[in-house]
């Protein structure tokens, strides 16, 4: 099975402020895509506690150990 980035709004360079499409001027989510999808030129793979959606929440698997530069198997991308 090939793994690749989804052709959706979260990977489109027209997405600004995490939920606004600058091309269509509407609020969107990662569930949407369109024929004007334009892949971001650079996708960052810098994963650590500081950019984990679970950081400093009750869902964090290791709240006492979570710190910048650390990474665990329950890391989830910030949307």
Secondary structure, 3 states (H helix, E strand, C coil): CCCCCCCCHHHECCEECCCEECCCCEECCCCCCCCCCCECCCCCCCCCHHHECCCCCCCCCCCCCCCCCCCCCCCCECC
